[in-house]
Amino acid sequence: MRVEELLAAARAELDRLSPAEAADVQARGGLLVDIRYAALRERDGTIPGALIVERNELEWRLDPACEYRAPEATGHDLPVVVVCDEGYASSLAAVSLRRLGLHRATDLIGGFRAWRAAGLPVAR
C-alpha cells in the first residue's frame, strides 16, 4: 500500500470538518487537538483553546484509560478534532484515535492553514 492509499482509506472512515464546523464543535465543548510541531506553532500561532499535543504523544494523551492522559481526555464519547498544518497527518492521527475507541474523532480539512484562511481566531 502507498501512503496515498493509506490516506484515502483513513479519510473514508472520517466525517472531516470544515474550519467553521470545527469551530462549532469546539464551541459546543468538543476538543480541538493541535498536533503540529513547536516550530510551526511558534511561527504561525495556535488556535485559542486547542489542546497542544505533539503527534508522537497523541494516543497516550487522548486515551481516557491511559495513566498519561491529558485532563481534557474525559471519555470515549468526546468529540475530538485533530489539527495539523495542512490536513494530511491529522487524518491518519484521527483514525488512530478511533482505533482507541474515540469514535467521534475526526480532523480539520485543510488543517491550521485553512482555519487561519477562514478568518477564525489565532493566538500568537
Secondary structure, DSSP 8 states (H G I E B T S, - for coil): --HHHHHHHHHHT---B-HHHHHHHHHTT-EEEE---HHHHHHH-B-TT-EE--GGGHHHHH-TTSTT--TT---TT--EEEE-SSSSHHHHHHHHHHHTT-TTEEEBTTHHHHHHHTT---B-
